[in-house]
Amino acid sequence: MSDPPLEPAPEADEPRPPRPLIERIGLGLIAMVMAAAFGGVAVAAWIGGEGFLAVMGAVGCLMTAWVGGITVLRG
């Protein structure tokens, strides 16, 4: 038996349509809440003497805030 012929991949050069403003604002607000949660974990861990967990929480906070900002500003 022979395998069916493979179809070519769809073109990735087509630009994506921009997200509506309300959707970008909503996603940004969700990212802010999640970043605050990660920041709270980082602060609580630091106060509790858990350095590694504090660093991981701070990294999560920064990454979430960064992606949220990109989502809002990308357009």
Buried (B, 14 or more C-beta within 10 A) or exposed (E): EEEEEEEEEEEEEEEEEEBEEEEBEBBBEEBBEBBEBBBEBBBEBBEEEBEEBBEBBBEBBBEBBEBBBEBBEEE
